[in-house]
Amino acid sequence: MLKALSKTLSHAQVLLKPLALEHHAELRIACAKDQAIWEIYPNSMLGEHFDKAIAHMSEARDRAVFAVIKIDAPGDQKVVGMTSYINPDQEGVVEIGGTYISPEVRGTDFNLTMKRLLIEHGFDCGYRRIEFRVDVRNKGSSKAVLKLGAKQDGILRKNKVTWTGHIRDTAVFSLFQDEWRATHGAT
């Protein structure tokens, strides 16, 4: 399941490559560009937390992790974040999450293009439902997910303890292939 999802994806200035050692140094720099945001993430990617988080992602058997790369010109590329497919199952459900992108590409067509690539590829791999799970404190991510056409299914109350010890409520959103195709068509 993960093998089919772990494919290089690209469109315009967005390149998603399976996360590799060659991306780590630039990813560390990208993650440090917004130090405050990590307070509302389940895990930190700052300072001494970075190596532990990378090791955990590399060992995880339930996710396909990508380096998010911005292409400014041929040969001019830089890592601006990461994203993942999480918990693909036999029922046709996969989550898109573990996403961090640098402030310079947030709220732009870059983020929308990245999410479209992931959504289309997930549906092309046979998944019928794509989920997004967002800390209720992360209003920006919730807005971005709704903008894609996802619907909020509900809130999992006090379901996850973050790296800071905060017990978070998680908003769950879903998107179905027929809904996606009706509003976005095939890309």
C-alpha positions in Angstrom: 0.0 0.0 0.0 2.7 2.5 1.0 4.8 1.6 -2.0 2.2 2.8 -4.5 1.8 6.0 -2.5 5.5 6.7 -2.2 6.0 8.1 -5.7 7.6 11.4 -6.8 4.9 13.9 -7.7 5.2 17.2 -9.4 3.3 20.0 -11.0 4.5 23.6 -11.9 6.8 24.7 -9.0 5.9 21.9 -6.6 7.9 18.7 -6.3 7.1 16.0 -3.7 9.9 13.4 -3.3 10.0 10.6 -0.8 12.0 12.0 2.1 15.6 11.0 2.0 18.8 11.8 3.9 19.7 14.4 1.2 16.7 16.5 2.3 17.3 16.6 6.0 19.6 19.6 6.2 17.3 21.8 4.2 14.3 20.5 6.0 15.8 21.4 9.3 16.3 25.0 8.1 12.7 25.2 6.7 11.3 23.9 10.0 13.2 26.6 11.9 11.5 29.4 9.9 8.4 29.4 12.1 9.3 28.4 15.6 6.0 29.4 17.1 3.9 27.0 15.0 5.5 23.9 16.6 3.6 24.6 19.8 0.4 23.3 18.1 2.0 20.4 16.3 2.0 16.9 17.8 5.8 16.7 17.5 8.5 19.3 17.3 11.0 19.5 14.4 13.1 22.2 16.1 16.6 21.9 17.5 17.3 18.7 19.3 13.8 17.3 18.5 14.6 17.2 14.7 16.7 14.1 14.6 14.4 12.2 16.9 11.4 13.2 14.8 13.1 12.2 11.5 14.1 8.9 13.0 10.6 8.2 14.1 9.2 9.1 10.6 11.8 6.9 8.9 11.0 3.9 11.0 7.2 4.3 10.8 5.5 1.6 8.8 2.2 3.5 8.6 3.3 6.5 6.5 4.8 7.7 3.3 6.7 10.9 4.0 7.7 13.4 1.3 10.1 16.3 1.2 8.2 19.3 -0.2 10.4 21.1 -2.7 9.9 24.5 -4.3 11.2 24.8 -7.9 12.0 28.4 -8.8 13.8 27.6 -12.0 15.3 24.5 -13.6 18.1 23.4 -11.2 17.0 25.9 -8.5 15.1 23.9 -5.9 14.8 24.1 -2.2 13.1 22.0 0.5 10.3 24.1 2.1 8.6 21.4 4.2 7.3 17.9 4.5 4.0 16.1 4.2 2.8 12.5 4.5 0.2 9.9 3.7 -0.7 8.3 7.0 -2.4 5.0 7.9 -3.6 3.8 4.5 -6.0 0.9 5.2 -7.8 -1.9 3.4 -11.1 -0.1 3.5 -9.8 2.6 1.1 -9.0 5.4 3.6 -5.8 7.4 3.9 -4.9 10.5 5.8 -2.9 13.4 4.4 -1.1 15.0 7.3 2.2 15.6 9.1 2.4 18.6 6.9 4.6 21.6 7.5 5.5 24.2 4.9 7.6 27.4 5.3 5.8 30.7 5.8 6.8 31.9 2.4 4.6 29.3 0.6 1.7 29.2 3.0 -1.6 30.6 1.8 -0.4 30.6 -1.8 -1.2 28.5 -4.9 1.9 26.4 -3.8 0.0 24.9 -0.9 -3.1 24.3 -3.1 -1.0 22.6 -5.8 0.7 20.4 -3.2 -2.6 19.2 -1.7 -4.1 18.6 -5.2 -1.1 16.4 -6.1 -1.6 14.4 -2.9 -5.3 14.1 -3.2 -5.3 13.1 -6.9 -2.5 10.6 -6.3 -4.4 9.1 -3.4 -7.6 8.7 -5.4 -5.5 7.3 -8.4 -4.1 4.7 -6.0 -7.6 3.5 -5.2 -8.4 5.3 -2.0 -12.0 6.4 -1.7 -11.7 8.6 1.4 -9.0 11.1 2.2 -8.9 12.3 5.8 -7.2 15.4 7.4 -6.8 15.5 11.2 -6.1 19.0 12.6 -5.5 20.3 16.1 -8.5 22.6 16.7 -6.1 25.4 17.7 -4.7 25.4 14.1 -7.3 27.6 12.5 -5.1 28.2 9.4 -4.9 24.5 8.5 -8.6 24.0 9.2 -9.4 26.8 6.7 -7.1 25.4 4.1 -8.7 22.0 4.4 -12.2 23.4 4.0 -11.0 25.4 1.0 -10.2 22.1 -0.7 -13.8 21.0 -0.4 -13.4 18.7 2.6 -16.2 18.5 5.1 -15.7 18.4 8.9 -16.9 15.0 10.3 -16.5 15.9 13.9 -14.0 16.5 16.7 -12.1 13.8 18.6 -12.1 15.2 22.1 -8.8 15.1 24.1 -7.5 12.3 21.8 -3.8 13.1 21.5 -1.0 14.3 23.8 1.4 16.6 22.0 5.1 16.9 22.6 4.4 19.9 24.9 2.1 17.8 27.1 -1.0 19.6 25.8 -4.0 17.2 25.4 -5.5 18.3 22.1 -8.9 18.0 20.5 -8.6 16.9 16.8 -10.9 18.1 14.1 -11.5 15.3 11.5 -12.2 16.3 7.9 -12.9 14.0 4.9 -13.0 14.2 1.2 -14.5 11.7 -1.2 -13.5 11.0 -4.8 -16.9 11.8 -6.2 -17.0 15.1 -4.3 -13.5 16.0 -5.4 -14.1 15.2 -9.1 -17.4 17.1 -9.1 -15.7 20.3 -8.0 -12.2 19.9 -9.3 -12.4 17.5 -12.2 -9.5 15.2 -13.0 -6.1 16.9 -13.2 
